[in-house]
């Protein structure tokens, strides 16, 4: 049995997403993917790994895609959801393309420099023959050939540029570099910026134009160039340092993307929110409260600030018993659900419940 989707569904996904980005959709986007559907075919012998880097390089790229195809066939796409795969080689895999060591741990991927260098010795360069670059390209190419546009293939997690630099200069050293070698930090940040967009363009040569559109790891769909930008490193710096070392490059990246979003990760990034929202070209913010703090539904001031700045907002459902009601609560805090996108998962046994929820937003 093929993946349960059709060209007609894709047409509706594109139309509604186009309106949502333009602020013309009179409802939120709600992407709910149900797991547990009978795929109508046997499971491949190749195991599923959340990180594509876990597959030995002797495993053909096409076999990885066939495994993904089976997993997508076990899902049903409700509301604004669509079949999407994200080739996950770890956050900041661009560092591996530039010479960092990619290390597979038990349930994650780490990157570290091949050797420790002073900030003034670090140089970023494009390495066309890099083994990880070729592996990721092979997987993306195999996906495009196998699905021919039925499945949205997301951009890999290239990472945030100061986060990439912090792989080559681990955080405690980079923090000192901000004081001791500010010009070197800025120079490398802009080197990373240019290489980031070179890699972004190279992967899009593989993915486009047959790919339905653009997605990143958060799976927000856009027909025009989109990415979930981030800077986890800024958790550790002041607003003044954010404005000096992060914001200029981030603003430049927003100008080069049609529909940029920002991954606001944890309370430690909230001091930078006002400055972030000043970036005119930034289209939206994904707020992730994180562990050990109040849940998504208890940050009304954050959502109001983002909404008042004219930005879109992405959220995830809280665990039960709140669940899908997360959207209801945030919408009530804001006065409407327009401009929100909620992306979540449920079991196939909850299909009726999900249908009822979607009908309340005219999102079936």
N, C-alpha and C positions, 0 to 999 in steps of 0.2 A: 504494500500500500504506500502511495506517495505521501509526501508532506501535505497536510490538510490546509491548502491555501490555493488561491486562484488569481489570475490576472485581474479579474473584476475586484477582488478584495484589495489588491495592490493599488488599483485606481482610486479606491475610496481612502485608503491610508494616505496616499500622496495628497489628495485633495484636502482632506481634513488637516493634515500637518501643515500644508501651505497656508491655510487660513489661520491656524493656531499661531504660527510664527509671525504672521502679519497682524495679530490681535483682532482677527475678524471671526474667529470661531466662538460662538455663544455658548460654549461649554468647555469643560476641561478635556484633556486627552487622558484616557484611562487604558493602560496596557496591562491586561491580566492574562497570563499564560498558565494553562492547566496542564498538569503532569499526570501520567498514568493511563493515557489513551492506548488502546491496543494498536500496535503499529502494523499488524497484519503480515509480519515477516520476522524471521529469526534474528536474534541478537548476534552481532558480529563477535568473533573470538577476540578481537582487539579490545582491551579494556578502555573504559572512559577515564580520562584524566582531566582535571580542571585546568591544568597548565599544559599547553601543547609542547612545551620544552621537555616534559617528562618522557615523551616518546623518543626512543633511540633513533638516531639519524638513519639507521638501517631500515626503519619503517617507512615505506613510501608515503609521500604526502597524500596521494589519492586514498590510501587505506585509512588515514586519519579522517579525511572528509567523509568517507563511507560510514565511519563510526558516528560522526556528527549527524549525518543524514538519518541514521537510525534513531538517535536521541530526539531529533526534531520531529520525527514521525510519531513519537510517543506523546506529543503535545497537541493541545487545542488552543487556538489563538482567539481570545475574546476581546470584544471592544476594539480598541485601537492597537492591539498587539499584532505582531507579525513574526514570521520565522526569521530569526537572526542568529548568527554565530559570531562570536568574538574570538579571534585567534589569540589566546592569552599566553604570552611568553614572559610575563612578569612586568610589573610597573617600572617604566624607565628602561625598556629593552634597548632603546637607542644607545645607551651606554655600552652595551655589549657590542653593538655595531662599531663603536669607536675604540674598542680595545679592552673594556672592562671584562672581568671574568663572570660568567653566568653560572651560578651554583644552584642546583636543584636540591632543596631540603625536603623534609618529609611531606609537607603540605603547602609549600610556598617556593618562591624563587628569590634568591639574593644576588646582588651584584656587588663586586668589590674590585678595587684597582689591582692590576697585575703587580704593580709595585707602587710604593708610596712616594709621591713627589711633592716638592714645594709648589705653592700656587703659581709661582713664576716659571716653573718648569712644565706645567701641564699644558698640553696642546691638543686641540680637537681637530680631527681630520677625517675626511670621507674615505672609507676603505671599501672599495667596490667588491673585493674578493672575500670580505669577511664571511666566515662560515655561517654565523647566525643570521646575517642579512640574507644570504642566499636561501637558508632554510625557511625563513619566514616568507620570502617571496615565493618559494616553491609551494608552500601550503596555500597561500592566497591565490596563486594561479590555478592550483588544482581545484580549489573551491569554486572559482569562477567558471571553470570548464565543466565541472560536474553539475552545478545548479543552473547555470545560464540565466541568472537573474531571478530565479524563484525565491532564493534566500538572500537576505541582506547580509553581506559580509562586512563586519565592522572593522574600523581602523585599529591596529594594535595599540597598546598603551605605550606610546613613545615617551611619556613622562613630562614633568615640568622642568624647565631649563635650569633653575637654581637647584632643584632636586637632583638633576643629572650631575651638576657640578659637585654636589655633596657626596656623590658616589666616589668620585675621584679624590675629593678632599673631605673625608668623613666629617660629620656635622660639627664636632667640637673644634676641629681645625679650621673649618670654613667660617665659623663664628668669629674666631680670632682674625681671620683674613679680612673680614669686613672692616675691622679697625686698622689692621696693619698694612693691608695691601688692597685698598678699595678699588684702585684702578685696574688691577689684575683681575679682580672678581668681575667687574663690569665688562672688561674685554672678553673674558671667557664666556660670560652670559650671552653676549651678542654673537660670539662664535657658535655657541650651542643653538641659538635662535635660528641662524641661517641654515645650519645643518638639519635642525628639526624640520624646517619647511622643505628642505631638499628631500628628506626621507618621506615626509608626508606626500609630496608630489610624486615620488617614485612609486609608492604603494598605490596611489590613486590612478597611476597609469595602468596598473594591473586591474584594479577594482572597477574603474569607470571606462566606458559609459554603461556597461551591462548591469552593474550593480543598481538596484532600485534607487539608491540615494547614498546618504552618509550617516553613519552612526559611530559612536565611540563605545567605551565599555558600559556606559549607562543606557545605551539603546534608545536614546531619543532620536526619532527619525527626522531627517531633513533632506530635502531635494538638493540643497545647495551646501557647499563646504561647511562642515560643522566639526567641532571637537570639544571635549570636556577638559578645559585647561585647569591647571592646578599648580600650587606651590606649597607642599606640605612643610617645607623648611621654614616658611614664614611663621609657623607656630611659635618659633623660638626667638623672633625678633620684634623690635618695637615698630609702631606705626611710622615713625620717622625713617627707620631703615627700610621698611616696606616701600615707602614712597621713593627712596633713593635707589634701592637695588632690585626691586621686584616690579613695581608698577610700570616703569617705562617699557620694559620688554613685554610685559603682559598686555599693555595697551597696544603695542605694535603688533602683537600676535592677533589681537582682536580685529585690527584693521585688515589683516590678511585672510580672515575667515568671514564668511557671510553670516553664520549663525553660531558664534562662540558662546559657550557656557563656562561657568567656573565652579569647581568642586570646593566648596567651603566646608572644611573638615574639622569639626570640633570647636569648642568654646575658645580655644587659644587663637583662632583665626578671626573671631568676632571684632577685635580691635581694628582690623583692617577693612571691615565691611564698608564703612562710609567712603573710604578712599576708593575701594573697588567699584562701588556703585557710581562713582564719578566718570568711569570709563564709558563714554557714549556708545561705542560700538559693541560693548558687552550686552548680549541679549538676555541672559538669564543666569540664575544661581541655583545650584544644588546644595541644600543645607543638610549636612549629616551631623547630628548632635554628638554621636559617638557613645562609647560605653561609660557607665558610671555617672551619667548626667540625666536630667529629665528627658523624656522621649520626644519624638517629633511633634506631638500635639501640644507641647507646653512651651512653645517659643513664639507666641503671637507677635511680639514686638519685632522679632527678626523678620518674620514674613511681611508684616506691615511695612517695614523699612524697605524691603526689596520691592514690594508692590508699588509703594509710593515713588520709587525711583524709576518706575516704568519697565521693570524687568520681569521676565517669566520665572517660574519657580518649579523645580522638580522635587518630588518627595517619594518615599517608599512607605508602604503600609507598616504600621507597628504590628508586632506579634499579637495574636489573640489574647485577651478578648476584644481589643480595639479593632484590629484587622482592617478591613476595607473602610470602616468608619473613620479612619485617619483622615481621609479626604473630606468627609462631612464636617469634621471638627475644624480643620484648617480653613475650609471654605466659609464656615460660620464666623470664624475669627476675622476673616478678610472682608466679609460681606458678599462674596461671590466666589465661585470656583473657576471663573474665567482666568486663563493664563497659567493654570496649574497643569502639571502632568504627573500622574502617579503610575509607577511601574511596579508590578507585583506578580506573585505566583500563588497558585492554589492547586488543590488536588482535583482530579476529574470528578470525584464524588461531590464536590461543592459547586458543580456547574449551575444548578438551579439558583443557588444563593447568589452566585456571581451575575447571572442573567438578571435577577431582580435588582441587584445593586446598579448595574449598568443602565437598566431601563429608567432608573430615577434621574439619570443625567442625559437621557436620550443618546446613549453611547453604544447601543446594541448594533 
